[in-house]
């Protein structure tokens, strides 16, 4: 396959992707470009109203026993030299 043929195939697939995304944006309510829920706009009729749930993260340090027998990613097992 020549470079020109490959470029034509890529262009065709990109056009298909753009058409598919445009179709999805038309078909899906609340698709890209619209305001997120709770951004000052009233919910549409029939749309469920979701309350934002806040998660409180404590300032206390984690229990160190959670990390016993854990390996450091990419560094190997604790108390041993890396290869």
mmCIF file of the N, C-alpha and C atoms, coordinates in Angstrom:
data_MODEL
# 
_entry.id   MODEL 
# 
loop_
_atom_site.group_PDB 
_atom_site.id 
_atom_site.type_symbol 
_atom_site.label_atom_id 
_atom_site.label_alt_id 
_atom_site.label_comp_id 
_atom_site.label_asym_id 
_atom_site.label_entity_id 
_atom_site.label_seq_id 
_atom_site.pdbx_PDB_ins_code 
_atom_site.Cartn_x 
_atom_site.Cartn_y 
_atom_site.Cartn_z 
_atom_site.occupancy 
_atom_site.B_iso_or_equiv 
_atom_site.pdbx_formal_charge 
_atom_site.auth_seq_id 
_atom_site.auth_comp_id 
_atom_site.auth_asym_id 
_atom_site.auth_atom_id 
_atom_site.pdbx_PDB_model_num 
ATOM 1   N N  . UNK A 1 1  ? 0.846   -1.157 0.000  1.00 0.00 ? 1  UNK A N  1 
ATOM 2   C CA . UNK A 1 1  ? 0.000   0.000  0.000  1.00 0.00 ? 1  UNK A CA 1 
ATOM 3   C C  . UNK A 1 1  ? 0.905   1.237  0.000  1.00 0.00 ? 1  UNK A C  1 
ATOM 4   N N  . UNK A 1 2  ? 0.634   2.154  -0.877 1.00 0.00 ? 2  UNK A N  1 
ATOM 5   C CA . UNK A 1 2  ? 1.456   3.358  -0.970 1.00 0.00 ? 2  UNK A CA 1 
ATOM 6   C C  . UNK A 1 2  ? 1.079   4.350  0.126  1.00 0.00 ? 2  UNK A C  1 
ATOM 7   N N  . UNK A 1 3  ? 1.932   5.328  0.304  1.00 0.00 ? 3  UNK A N  1 
ATOM 8   C CA . UNK A 1 3  ? 1.677   6.349  1.316  1.00 0.00 ? 3  UNK A CA 1 
ATOM 9   C C  . UNK A 1 3  ? 0.401   7.112  1.005  1.00 0.00 ? 3  UNK A C  1 
ATOM 10  N N  . UNK A 1 4  ? 0.168   7.396  -0.276 1.00 0.00 ? 4  UNK A N  1 
ATOM 11  C CA . UNK A 1 4  ? -1.042  8.126  -0.669 1.00 0.00 ? 4  UNK A CA 1 
ATOM 12  C C  . UNK A 1 4  ? -2.304  7.317  -0.344 1.00 0.00 ? 4  UNK A C  1 
ATOM 13  N N  . UNK A 1 5  ? -2.254  6.004  -0.577 1.00 0.00 ? 5  UNK A N  1 
ATOM 14  C CA . UNK A 1 5  ? -3.397  5.147  -0.246 1.00 0.00 ? 5  UNK A CA 1 
ATOM 15  C C  . UNK A 1 5  ? -3.649  5.123  1.259  1.00 0.00 ? 5  UNK A C  1 
ATOM 16  N N  . UNK A 1 6  ? -2.567  5.070  2.033  1.00 0.00 ? 6  UNK A N  1 
ATOM 17  C CA . UNK A 1 6  ? -2.714  5.063  3.484  1.00 0.00 ? 6  UNK A CA 1 
ATOM 18  C C  . UNK A 1 6  ? -3.293  6.384  3.977  1.00 0.00 ? 6  UNK A C  1 
ATOM 19  N N  . UNK A 1 7  ? -2.845  7.491  3.412  1.00 0.00 ? 7  UNK A N  1 
ATOM 20  C CA . UNK A 1 7  ? -3.371  8.801  3.808  1.00 0.00 ? 7  UNK A CA 1 
ATOM 21  C C  . UNK A 1 7  ? -4.848  8.930  3.457  1.00 0.00 ? 7  UNK A C  1 
ATOM 22  N N  . UNK A 1 8  ? -5.242  8.399  2.304  1.00 0.00 ? 8  UNK A N  1 
ATOM 23  C CA . UNK A 1 8  ? -6.647  8.427  1.901  1.00 0.00 ? 8  UNK A CA 1 
ATOM 24  C C  . UNK A 1 8  ? -7.491  7.596  2.870  1.00 0.00 ? 8  UNK A C  1 
ATOM 25  N N  . UNK A 1 9  ? -6.975  6.428  3.267  1.00 0.00 ? 9  UNK A N  1 
ATOM 26  C CA . UNK A 1 9  ? -7.702  5.574  4.204  1.00 0.00 ? 9  UNK A CA 1 
ATOM 27  C C  . UNK A 1 9  ? -7.832  6.253  5.567  1.00 0.00 ? 9  UNK A C  1 
ATOM 28  N N  . UNK A 1 10 ? -6.773  6.914  6.017  1.00 0.00 ? 10 UNK A N  1 
ATOM 29  C CA . UNK A 1 10 ? -6.825  7.616  7.301  1.00 0.00 ? 10 UNK A CA 1 
ATOM 30  C C  . UNK A 1 10 ? -7.830  8.754  7.237  1.00 0.00 ? 10 UNK A C  1 
ATOM 31  N N  . UNK A 1 11 ? -7.823  9.511  6.139  1.00 0.00 ? 11 UNK A N  1 
ATOM 32  C CA . UNK A 1 11 ? -8.766  10.622 5.981  1.00 0.00 ? 11 UNK A CA 1 
ATOM 33  C C  . UNK A 1 11 ? -10.205 10.119 6.000  1.00 0.00 ? 11 UNK A C  1 
ATOM 34  N N  . UNK A 1 12 ? -10.449 8.997  5.317  1.00 0.00 ? 12 UNK A N  1 
ATOM 35  C CA . UNK A 1 12 ? -11.797 8.423  5.267  1.00 0.00 ? 12 UNK A CA 1 
ATOM 36  C C  . UNK A 1 12 ? -12.245 7.988  6.667  1.00 0.00 ? 12 UNK A C  1 
ATOM 37  N N  . UNK A 1 13 ? -11.342 7.340  7.407  1.00 0.00 ? 13 UNK A N  1 
ATOM 38  C CA . UNK A 1 13 ? -11.697 6.893  8.760  1.00 0.00 ? 13 UNK A CA 1 
ATOM 39  C C  . UNK A 1 13 ? -11.906 8.077  9.693  1.00 0.00 ? 13 UNK A C  1 
ATOM 40  N N  . UNK A 1 14 ? -11.109 9.123  9.530  1.00 0.00 ? 14 UNK A N  1 
ATOM 41  C CA . UNK A 1 14 ? -11.284 10.319 10.343 1.00 0.00 ? 14 UNK A CA 1 
ATOM 42  C C  . UNK A 1 14 ? -12.619 10.983 10.048 1.00 0.00 ? 14 UNK A C  1 
ATOM 43  N N  . UNK A 1 15 ? -13.000 11.047 8.777  1.00 0.00 ? 15 UNK A N  1 
ATOM 44  C CA . UNK A 1 15 ? -14.309 11.601 8.412  1.00 0.00 ? 15 UNK A CA 1 
ATOM 45  C C  . UNK A 1 15 ? -15.434 10.763 9.015  1.00 0.00 ? 15 UNK A C  1 
ATOM 46  N N  . UNK A 1 16 ? -15.284 9.424  8.983  1.00 0.00 ? 16 UNK A N  1 
ATOM 47  C CA . UNK A 1 16 ? -16.292 8.554  9.599  1.00 0.00 ? 16 UNK A CA 1 
ATOM 48  C C  . UNK A 1 16 ? -16.390 8.815  11.099 1.00 0.00 ? 16 UNK A C  1 
ATOM 49  N N  . UNK A 1 17 ? -15.251 9.007  11.749 1.00 0.00 ? 17 UNK A N  1 
ATOM 50  C CA . UNK A 1 17 ? -15.248 9.278  13.174 1.00 0.00 ? 17 UNK A CA 1 
ATOM 51  C C  . UNK A 1 17 ? -15.938 10.596 13.485 1.00 0.00 ? 17 UNK A C  1 
ATOM 52  N N  . UNK A 1 18 ? -15.654 11.625 12.703 1.00 0.00 ? 18 UNK A N  1 
ATOM 53  C CA . UNK A 1 18 ? -16.279 12.930 12.919 1.00 0.00 ? 18 UNK A CA 1 
ATOM 54  C C  . UNK A 1 18 ? -17.786 12.830 12.742 1.00 0.00 ? 18 UNK A C  1 
ATOM 55  N N  . UNK A 1 19 ? -18.241 12.130 11.710 1.00 0.00 ? 19 UNK A N  1 
ATOM 56  C CA . UNK A 1 19 ? -19.682 11.964 11.494 1.00 0.00 ? 19 UNK A CA 1 
ATOM 57  C C  . UNK A 1 19 ? -20.329 11.201 12.643 1.00 0.00 ? 19 UNK A C  1 
ATOM 58  N N  . UNK A 1 20 ? -19.650 10.170 13.139 1.00 0.00 ? 20 UNK A N  1 
ATOM 59  C CA . UNK A 1 20 ? -20.194 9.380  14.242 1.00 0.00 ? 20 UNK A CA 1 
ATOM 60  C C  . UNK A 1 20 ? -20.303 10.214 15.508 1.00 0.00 ? 20 UNK A C  1 
ATOM 61  N N  . UNK A 1 21 ? -19.279 11.008 15.804 1.00 0.00 ? 21 UNK A N  1 
ATOM 62  C CA . UNK A 1 21 ? -19.318 11.855 16.997 1.00 0.00 ? 21 UNK A CA 1 
ATOM 63  C C  . UNK A 1 21 ? -20.423 12.895 16.872 1.00 0.00 ? 21 UNK A C  1 
ATOM 64  N N  . UNK A 1 22 ? -20.558 13.486 15.705 1.00 0.00 ? 22 UNK A N  1 
ATOM 65  C CA . UNK A 1 22 ? -21.630 14.472 15.495 1.00 0.00 ? 22 UNK A CA 1 
ATOM 66  C C  . UNK A 1 22 ? -23.003 13.839 15.692 1.00 0.00 ? 22 UNK A C  1 
ATOM 67  N N  . UNK A 1 23 ? -23.171 12.620 15.194 1.00 0.00 ? 23 UNK A N  1 
ATOM 68  C CA . UNK A 1 23 ? -24.451 11.927 15.345 1.00 0.00 ? 23 UNK A CA 1 
ATOM 69  C C  . UNK A 1 23 ? -24.712 11.627 16.817 1.00 0.00 ? 23 UNK A C  1 
ATOM 70  N N  . UNK A 1 24 ? -23.679 11.186 17.546 1.00 0.00 ? 24 UNK A N  1 
ATOM 71  C CA . UNK A 1 24 ? -23.851 10.916 18.972 1.00 0.00 ? 24 UNK A CA 1 
ATOM 72  C C  . UNK A 1 24 ? -24.181 12.186 19.743 1.00 0.00 ? 24 UNK A C  1 
ATOM 73  N N  . UNK A 1 25 ? -23.556 13.300 19.397 1.00 0.00 ? 25 UNK A N  1 
ATOM 74  C CA . UNK A 1 25 ? -23.850 14.560 20.071 1.00 0.00 ? 25 UNK A CA 1 
ATOM 75  C C  . UNK A 1 25 ? -25.301 14.981 19.851 1.00 0.00 ? 25 UNK A C  1 
ATOM 76  N N  . UNK A 1 26 ? -25.839 14.705 18.667 1.00 0.00 ? 26 UNK A N  1 
ATOM 77  C CA . UNK A 1 26 ? -27.241 15.039 18.391 1.00 0.00 ? 26 UNK A CA 1 
ATOM 78  C C  . UNK A 1 26 ? -28.176 14.099 19.135 1.00 0.00 ? 26 UNK A C  1 
ATOM 79  N N  . UNK A 1 27 ? -27.830 12.813 19.193 1.00 0.00 ? 27 UNK A N  1 
ATOM 80  C CA . UNK A 1 27 ? -28.737 11.805 19.744 1.00 0.00 ? 27 UNK A CA 1 
ATOM 81  C C  . UNK A 1 27 ? -28.727 11.741 21.262 1.00 0.00 ? 27 UNK A C  1 
ATOM 82  N N  . UNK A 1 28 ? -27.602 12.038 21.898 1.00 0.00 ? 28 UNK A N  1 
ATOM 83  C CA . UNK A 1 28 ? -27.500 11.900 23.351 1.00 0.00 ? 28 UNK A CA 1 
ATOM 84  C C  . UNK A 1 28 ? -27.837 13.211 24.037 1.00 0.00 ? 28 UNK A C  1 
ATOM 85  N N  . UNK A 1 29 ? -28.773 13.173 24.971 1.00 0.00 ? 29 UNK A N  1 
ATOM 86  C CA . UNK A 1 29 ? -29.065 14.401 25.726 1.00 0.00 ? 29 UNK A CA 1 
ATOM 87  C C  . UNK A 1 29 ? -27.908 14.703 26.666 1.00 0.00 ? 29 UNK A C  1 
ATOM 88  N N  . UNK A 1 30 ? -27.598 15.977 26.801 1.00 0.00 ? 30 UNK A N  1 
ATOM 89  C CA . UNK A 1 30 ? -26.537 16.382 27.709 1.00 0.00 ? 30 UNK A CA 1 
ATOM 90  C C  . UNK A 1 30 ? -25.153 16.027 27.200 1.00 0.00 ? 30 UNK A C  1 
ATOM 91  N N  . UNK A 1 31 ? -24.984 15.945 25.881 1.00 0.00 ? 31 UNK A N  1 
ATOM 92  C CA . UNK A 1 31 ? -23.692 15.589 25.315 1.00 0.00 ? 31 UNK A CA 1 
ATOM 93  C C  . UNK A 1 31 ? -22.712 16.746 25.447 1.00 0.00 ? 31 UNK A C  1 
ATOM 94  N N  . UNK A 1 32 ? -21.540 16.585 24.901 1.00 0.00 ? 32 UNK A N  1 
ATOM 95  C CA . UNK A 1 32 ? -20.475 17.590 25.001 1.00 0.00 ? 32 UNK A CA 1 
ATOM 96  C C  . UNK A 1 32 ? -20.972 18.952 24.545 1.00 0.00 ? 32 UNK A C  1 
ATOM 97  N N  . UNK A 1 33 ? -20.475 19.972 25.211 1.00 0.00 ? 33 UNK A N  1 
ATOM 98  C CA . UNK A 1 33 ? -20.861 21.328 24.859 1.00 0.00 ? 33 UNK A CA 1 
ATOM 99  C C  . UNK A 1 33 ? -21.996 21.865 25.702 1.00 0.00 ? 33 UNK A C  1 
ATOM 100 N N  . UNK A 1 34 ? -22.686 20.999 26.408 1.00 0.00 ? 34 UNK A N  1 
ATOM 101 C CA . UNK A 1 34 ? -23.763 21.478 27.272 1.00 0.00 ? 34 UNK A CA 1 
ATOM 102 C C  . UNK A 1 34 ? -23.207 21.670 28.674 1.00 0.00 ? 34 UNK A C  1 
ATOM 103 N N  . UNK A 1 35 ? -23.938 22.411 29.491 1.00 0.00 ? 35 UNK A N  1 
ATOM 104 C CA . UNK A 1 35 ? -23.484 22.664 30.852 1.00 0.00 ? 35 UNK A CA 1 
ATOM 105 C C  . UNK A 1 35 ? -23.625 21.406 31.689 1.00 0.00 ? 35 UNK A C  1 
ATOM 106 N N  . UNK A 1 36 ? -22.696 21.185 32.620 1.00 0.00 ? 36 UNK A N  1 
ATOM 107 C CA . UNK A 1 36 ? -22.843 20.037 33.506 1.00 0.00 ? 36 UNK A CA 1 
ATOM 108 C C  . UNK A 1 36 ? -24.021 20.242 34.443 1.00 0.00 ? 36 UNK A C  1 
ATOM 109 N N  . UNK A 1 37 ? -24.577 19.156 34.983 1.00 0.00 ? 37 UNK A N  1 
ATOM 110 C CA . UNK A 1 37 ? -25.710 19.288 35.890 1.00 0.00 ? 37 UNK A CA 1 
ATOM 111 C C  . UNK A 1 37 ? -25.339 20.136 37.091 1.00 0.00 ? 37 UNK A C  1 
ATOM 112 N N  . UNK A 1 38 ? -26.262 20.995 37.507 1.00 0.00 ? 38 UNK A N  1 
ATOM 113 C CA . UNK A 1 38 ? -26.030 21.834 38.666 1.00 0.00 ? 38 UNK A CA 1 
ATOM 114 C C  . UNK A 1 38 ? -25.223 23.074 38.373 1.00 0.00 ? 38 UNK A C  1 
ATOM 115 N N  . UNK A 1 39 ? -25.031 23.407 37.095 1.00 0.00 ? 39 UNK A N  1 
ATOM 116 C CA . UNK A 1 39 ? -24.226 24.575 36.736 1.00 0.00 ? 39 UNK A CA 1 
ATOM 117 C C  . UNK A 1 39 ? -25.112 25.793 36.551 1.00 0.00 ? 39 UNK A C  1 
ATOM 118 N N  . UNK A 1 40 ? -26.211 25.875 37.260 1.00 0.00 ? 40 UNK A N  1 
ATOM 119 C CA . UNK A 1 40 ? -27.077 27.029 37.176 1.00 0.00 ? 40 UNK A CA 1 
ATOM 120 C C  . UNK A 1 40 ? -28.264 26.830 36.264 1.00 0.00 ? 40 UNK A C  1 
ATOM 121 N N  . UNK A 1 41 ? -28.290 25.764 35.514 1.00 0.00 ? 41 UNK A N  1 
ATOM 122 C CA . UNK A 1 41 ? -29.433 25.529 34.631 1.00 0.00 ? 41 UNK A CA 1 
ATOM 123 C C  . UNK A 1 41 ? -30.416 24.607 35.339 1.00 0.00 ? 41 UNK A C  1 
ATOM 124 N N  . UNK A 1 42 ? -31.659 24.828 35.083 1.00 0.00 ? 42 UNK A N  1 
ATOM 125 C CA . UNK A 1 42 ? -32.702 24.000 35.667 1.00 0.00 ? 42 UNK A CA 1 
ATOM 126 C C  . UNK A 1 42 ? -32.686 22.637 34.987 1.00 0.00 ? 42 UNK A C  1 
ATOM 127 N N  . UNK A 1 43 ? -32.911 21.550 35.729 1.00 0.00 ? 43 UNK A N  1 
ATOM 128 C CA . UNK A 1 43 ? -32.973 20.231 35.099 1.00 0.00 ? 43 UNK A CA 1 
ATOM 129 C C  . UNK A 1 43 ? -34.191 20.128 34.194 1.00 0.00 ? 43 UNK A C  1 
ATOM 130 N N  . UNK A 1 44 ? -34.011 19.413 33.099 1.00 0.00 ? 44 UNK A N  1 
ATOM 131 C CA . UNK A 1 44 ? -35.137 19.210 32.181 1.00 0.00 ? 44 UNK A CA 1 
ATOM 132 C C  . UNK A 1 44 ? -36.198 18.355 32.848 1.00 0.00 ? 44 UNK A C  1 
ATOM 133 N N  . UNK A 1 45 ? -37.411 18.469 32.377 1.00 0.00 ? 45 UNK A N  1 
ATOM 134 C CA . UNK A 1 45 ? -38.480 17.662 32.959 1.00 0.00 ? 45 UNK A CA 1 
ATOM 135 C C  . UNK A 1 45 ? -38.204 16.194 32.670 1.00 0.00 ? 45 UNK A C  1 
ATOM 136 N N  . UNK A 1 46 ? -38.383 15.362 33.666 1.00 0.00 ? 46 UNK A N  1 
ATOM 137 C CA . UNK A 1 46 ? -38.145 13.934 33.519 1.00 0.00 ? 46 UNK A CA 1 
ATOM 138 C C  . UNK A 1 46 ? -36.717 13.535 33.839 1.00 0.00 ? 46 UNK A C  1 
ATOM 139 N N  . UNK A 1 47 ? -35.814 14.493 33.928 1.00 0.00 ? 47 UNK A N  1 
ATOM 140 C CA . UNK A 1 47 ? -34.426 14.176 34.247 1.00 0.00 ? 47 UNK A CA 1 
ATOM 141 C C  . UNK A 1 47 ? -34.283 14.080 35.764 1.00 0.00 ? 47 UNK A C  1 
ATOM 142 N N  . UNK A 1 48 ? -33.605 13.044 36.250 1.00 0.00 ? 48 UNK A N  1 
ATOM 143 C CA . UNK A 1 48 ? -33.457 12.912 37.697 1.00 0.00 ? 48 UNK A CA 1 
ATOM 144 C C  . UNK A 1 48 ? -32.523 13.998 38.234 1.00 0.00 ? 48 UNK A C  1 
ATOM 145 N N  . UNK A 1 49 ? -32.878 14.546 39.386 1.00 0.00 ? 49 UNK A N  1 
ATOM 146 C CA . UNK A 1 49 ? -32.040 15.562 40.027 1.00 0.00 ? 49 UNK A CA 1 
ATOM 147 C C  . UNK A 1 49 ? -31.061 14.845 40.943 1.00 0.00 ? 49 UNK A C  1 
ATOM 148 N N  . UNK A 1 50 ? -29.772 14.978 40.641 1.00 0.00 ? 50 UNK A N  1 
ATOM 149 C CA . UNK A 1 50 ? -28.735 14.322 41.435 1.00 0.00 ? 50 UNK A CA 1 
ATOM 150 C C  . UNK A 1 50 ? -28.139 15.334 42.401 1.00 0.00 ? 50 UNK A C  1 
ATOM 151 N N  . UNK A 1 51 ? -28.109 14.965 43.654 1.00 0.00 ? 51 UNK A N  1 
ATOM 152 C CA . UNK A 1 51 ? -27.484 15.821 44.661 1.00 0.00 ? 51 UNK A CA 1 
ATOM 153 C C  . UNK A 1 51 ? -25.998 15.506 44.688 1.00 0.00 ? 51 UNK A C  1 
ATOM 154 N N  . UNK A 1 52 ? -25.173 16.545 44.778 1.00 0.00 ? 52 UNK A N  1 
ATOM 155 C CA . UNK A 1 52 ? -23.742 16.318 44.873 1.00 0.00 ? 52 UNK A CA 1 
ATOM 156 C C  . UNK A 1 52 ? -23.426 15.796 46.258 1.00 0.00 ? 52 UNK A C  1 
ATOM 157 N N  . UNK A 1 53 ? -22.658 14.720 46.298 1.00 0.00 ? 53 UNK A N  1 
ATOM 158 C CA . UNK A 1 53 ? -22.246 14.146 47.567 1.00 0.00 ? 53 UNK A CA 1 
ATOM 159 C C  . UNK A 1 53 ? -20.795 14.513 47.803 1.00 0.00 ? 53 UNK A C  1 
ATOM 160 N N  . UNK A 1 54 ? -20.520 15.154 48.926 1.00 0.00 ? 54 UNK A N  1 
ATOM 161 C CA . UNK A 1 54 ? -19.164 15.515 49.273 1.00 0.00 ? 54 UNK A CA 1 
ATOM 162 C C  . UNK A 1 54 ? -18.562 14.438 50.160 1.00 0.00 ? 54 UNK A C  1 
ATOM 163 N N  . UNK A 1 55 ? -17.327 14.105 49.894 1.00 0.00 ? 55 UNK A N  1 
ATOM 164 C CA . UNK A 1 55 ? -16.622 13.112 50.671 1.00 0.00 ? 55 UNK A CA 1 
ATOM 165 C C  . UNK A 1 55 ? -15.584 13.835 51.516 1.00 0.00 ? 55 UNK A C  1 
ATOM 166 N N  . UNK A 1 56 ? -15.646 13.627 52.804 1.00 0.00 ? 56 UNK A N  1 
ATOM 167 C CA . UNK A 1 56 ? -14.696 14.253 53.713 1.00 0.00 ? 56 UNK A CA 1 
ATOM 168 C C  . UNK A 1 56 ? -13.481 13.350 53.853 1.00 0.00 ? 56 UNK A C  1 
ATOM 169 N N  . UNK A 1 57 ? -12.305 13.897 53.611 1.00 0.00 ? 57 UNK A N  1 
ATOM 170 C CA . UNK A 1 57 ? -11.063 13.147 53.741 1.00 0.00 ? 57 UNK A CA 1 
ATOM 171 C C  . UNK A 1 57 ? -10.390 13.618 55.023 1.00 0.00 ? 57 UNK A C  1 
ATOM 172 N N  . UNK A 1 58 ? -10.141 12.720 55.961 1.00 0.00 ? 58 UNK A N  1 
ATOM 173 C CA . UNK A 1 58 ? -9.557  13.133 57.239 1.00 0.00 ? 58 UNK A CA 1 
ATOM 174 C C  . UNK A 1 58 ? -8.099  13.560 57.068 1.00 0.00 ? 58 UNK A C  1 
ATOM 175 N N  . UNK A 1 59 ? -7.656  14.448 57.967 1.00 0.00 ? 59 UNK A N  1 
ATOM 176 C CA . UNK A 1 59 ? -6.278  14.915 57.943 1.00 0.00 ? 59 UNK A CA 1 
ATOM 177 C C  . UNK A 1 59 ? -5.337  13.981 58.687 1.00 0.00 ? 59 UNK A C  1 
ATOM 178 N N  . UNK A 1 60 ? -5.880  13.026 59.406 1.00 0.00 ? 60 UNK A N  1 
ATOM 179 C CA . UNK A 1 60 ? -5.041  12.109 60.168 1.00 0.00 ? 60 UNK A CA 1 
ATOM 180 C C  . UNK A 1 60 ? -4.298  11.184 59.213 1.00 0.00 ? 60 UNK A C  1 
ATOM 181 N N  . UNK A 1 61 ? -3.058  10.824 59.557 1.00 0.00 ? 61 UNK A N  1 
ATOM 182 C CA . UNK A 1 61 ? -2.291  9.936  58.671 1.00 0.00 ? 61 UNK A CA 1 
ATOM 183 C C  . UNK A 1 61 ? -2.887  8.524  58.647 1.00 0.00 ? 61 UNK A C  1 
ATOM 184 N N  . UNK A 1 62 ? -2.628  7.827  57.547 1.00 0.00 ? 62 UNK A N  1 
ATOM 185 C CA . UNK A 1 62 ? -3.099  6.452  57.433 1.00 0.00 ? 62 UNK A CA 1 
ATOM 186 C C  . UNK A 1 62 ? -2.353  5.555  58.410 1.00 0.00 ? 62 UNK A C  1 
ATOM 187 N N  . UNK A 1 63 ? -2.998  4.472  58.766 1.00 0.00 ? 63 UNK A N  1 
ATOM 188 C CA . UNK A 1 63 ? -2.376  3.482  59.633 1.00 0.00 ? 63 UNK A CA 1 
ATOM 189 C C  . UNK A 1 63 ? -1.225  2.828  58.859 1.00 0.00 ? 63 UNK A C  1 
ATOM 190 N N  . UNK A 1 64 ? -0.037  2.814  59.430 1.00 0.00 ? 64 UNK A N  1 
ATOM 191 C CA . UNK A 1 64 ? 1.131   2.279  58.727 1.00 0.00 ? 64 UNK A CA 1 
ATOM 192 C C  . UNK A 1 64 ? 1.038   0.777  58.491 1.00 0.00 ? 64 UNK A C  1 
ATOM 193 N N  . UNK A 1 65 ? 0.179   0.071  59.214 1.00 0.00 ? 65 UNK A N  1 
ATOM 194 C CA . UNK A 1 65 ? 0.043   -1.367 58.993 1.00 0.00 ? 65 UNK A CA 1 
ATOM 195 C C  . UNK A 1 65 ? -0.628  -1.672 57.659 1.00 0.00 ? 65 UNK A C  1 
ATOM 196 N N  . UNK A 1 66 ? -1.256  -0.650 57.058 1.00 0.00 ? 66 UNK A N  1 
ATOM 197 C CA . UNK A 1 66 ? -1.840  -0.865 55.732 1.00 0.00 ? 66 UNK A CA 1 
ATOM 198 C C  . UNK A 1 66 ? -0.765  -1.134 54.682 1.00 0.00 ? 66 UNK A C  1 
ATOM 199 N N  . UNK A 1 67 ? 0.444   -0.661 54.938 1.00 0.00 ? 67 UNK A N  1 
ATOM 200 C CA . UNK A 1 67 ? 1.499   -0.737 53.922 1.00 0.00 ? 67 UNK A CA 1 
ATOM 201 C C  . UNK A 1 67 ? 2.490   -1.839 54.182 1.00 0.00 ? 67 UNK A C  1 
ATOM 202 N N  . UNK A 1 68 ? 2.302   -2.663 55.234 1.00 0.00 ? 68 UNK A N  1 
ATOM 203 C CA . UNK A 1 68 ? 3.233   -3.755 55.475 1.00 0.00 ? 68 UNK A CA 1 
ATOM 204 C C  . UNK A 1 68 ? 3.083   -4.779 54.359 1.00 0.00 ? 68 UNK A C  1 
ATOM 205 N N  . UNK A 1 69 ? 4.185   -5.364 53.980 1.00 0.00 ? 69 UNK A N  1 
ATOM 206 C CA . UNK A 1 69 ? 4.244   -6.375 52.911 1.00 0.00 ? 69 UNK A CA 1 
ATOM 207 C C  . UNK A 1 69 ? 3.847   -5.813 51.555 1.00 0.00 ? 69 UNK A C  1 
ATOM 208 N N  . UNK A 1 70 ? 3.990   -4.521 51.369 1.00 0.00 ? 70 UNK A N  1 
ATOM 209 C CA . UNK A 1 70 ? 3.673   -3.951 50.061 1.00 0.00 ? 70 UNK A CA 1 
ATOM 210 C C  . UNK A 1 70 ? 4.962   -3.716 49.287 1.00 0.00 ? 70 UNK A C  1 
ATOM 211 N N  . UNK A 1 71 ? 4.873   -3.788 47.984 1.00 0.00 ? 71 UNK A N  1 
ATOM 212 C CA . UNK A 1 71 ? 6.024   -3.545 47.115 1.00 0.00 ? 71 UNK A CA 1 
ATOM 213 C C  . UNK A 1 71 ? 5.899   -2.167 46.513 1.00 0.00 ? 71 UNK A C  1 
ATOM 214 N N  . UNK A 1 72 ? 7.028   -1.506 46.303 1.00 0.00 ? 72 UNK A N  1 
ATOM 215 C CA . UNK A 1 72 ? 7.032   -0.232 45.603 1.00 0.00 ? 72 UNK A CA 1 
ATOM 216 C C  . UNK A 1 72 ? 7.019   -0.528 44.115 1.00 0.00 ? 72 UNK A C  1 
ATOM 217 N N  . UNK A 1 73 ? 6.076   0.052  43.409 1.00 0.00 ? 73 UNK A N  1 
ATOM 218 C CA . UNK A 1 73 ? 5.956   -0.218 41.988 1.00 0.00 ? 73 UNK A CA 1 
ATOM 219 C C  . UNK A 1 73 ? 7.222   0.199  41.260 1.00 0.00 ? 73 UNK A C  1 
ATOM 220 N N  . UNK A 1 74 ? 7.783   -0.720 40.517 1.00 0.00 ? 74 UNK A N  1 
ATOM 221 C CA . UNK A 1 74 ? 8.947   -0.429 39.707 1.00 0.00 ? 74 UNK A CA 1 
ATOM 222 C C  . UNK A 1 74 ? 10.249  -0.468 40.472 1.00 0.00 ? 74 UNK A C  1 
ATOM 223 N N  . UNK A 1 75 ? 10.197  -0.584 41.793 1.00 0.00 ? 75 UNK A N  1 
ATOM 224 C CA . UNK A 1 75 ? 11.426  -0.575 42.587 1.00 0.00 ? 75 UNK A CA 1 
ATOM 225 C C  . UNK A 1 75 ? 11.709  -1.916 43.235 1.00 0.00 ? 75 UNK A C  1 
ATOM 226 N N  . UNK A 1 76 ? 10.787  -2.846 43.155 1.00 0.00 ? 76 UNK A N  1 
ATOM 227 C CA . UNK A 1 76 ? 11.015  -4.155 43.729 1.00 0.00 ? 76 UNK A CA 1 
ATOM 228 C C  . UNK A 1 76 ? 10.563  -4.235 45.175 1.00 0.00 ? 76 UNK A C  1 
ATOM 229 N N  . UNK A 1 77 ? 10.979  -5.284 45.848 1.00 0.00 ? 77 UNK A N  1 
ATOM 230 C CA . UNK A 1 77 ? 10.562  -5.566 47.217 1.00 0.00 ? 77 UNK A CA 1 
ATOM 231 C C  . UNK A 1 77 ? 11.360  -4.693 48.178 1.00 0.00 ? 77 UNK A C  1 
ATOM 232 N N  . UNK A 1 78 ? 10.703  -4.236 49.235 1.00 0.00 ? 78 UNK A N  1 
ATOM 233 C CA . UNK A 1 78 ? 11.387  -3.437 50.255 1.00 0.00 ? 78 UNK A CA 1 
ATOM 234 C C  . UNK A 1 78 ? 12.542  -4.221 50.870 1.00 0.00 ? 78 UNK A C  1 
ATOM 235 N N  . UNK A 1 79 ? 13.519  -3.503 51.354 1.00 0.00 ? 79 UNK A N  1 
ATOM 236 C CA . UNK A 1 79 ? 14.678  -4.060 52.034 1.00 0.00 ? 79 UNK A CA 1 
ATOM 237 C C  . UNK A 1 79 ? 15.521  -4.961 51.138 1.00 0.00 ? 79 UNK A C  1 
ATOM 238 N N  . UNK A 1 80 ? 15.372  -4.852 49.840 1.00 0.00 ? 80 UNK A N  1 
ATOM 239 C CA . UNK A 1 80 ? 16.223  -5.568 48.888 1.00 0.00 ? 80 UNK A CA 1 
ATOM 240 C C  . UNK A 1 80 ? 16.695  -4.581 47.849 1.00 0.00 ? 80 UNK A C  1 
ATOM 241 N N  . UNK A 1 81 ? 17.802  -4.901 47.234 1.00 0.00 ? 81 UNK A N  1 
ATOM 242 C CA . UNK A 1 81 ? 18.333  -4.027 46.186 1.00 0.00 ? 81 UNK A CA 1 
ATOM 243 C C  . UNK A 1 81 ? 17.545  -4.229 44.899 1.00 0.00 ? 81 UNK A C  1 
ATOM 244 N N  . UNK A 1 82 ? 17.447  -3.163 44.171 1.00 0.00 ? 82 UNK A N  1 
ATOM 245 C CA . UNK A 1 82 ? 16.799  -3.253 42.861 1.00 0.00 ? 82 UNK A CA 1 
ATOM 246 C C  . UNK A 1 82 ? 17.734  -3.992 41.913 1.00 0.00 ? 82 UNK A C  1 
ATOM 247 N N  . UNK A 1 83 ? 17.193  -4.729 40.963 1.00 0.00 ? 83 UNK A N  1 
ATOM 248 C CA . UNK A 1 83 ? 18.057  -5.486 40.030 1.00 0.00 ? 83 UNK A CA 1 
ATOM 249 C C  . UNK A 1 83 ? 18.893  -4.590 39.156 1.00 0.00 ? 83 UNK A C  1 
# 
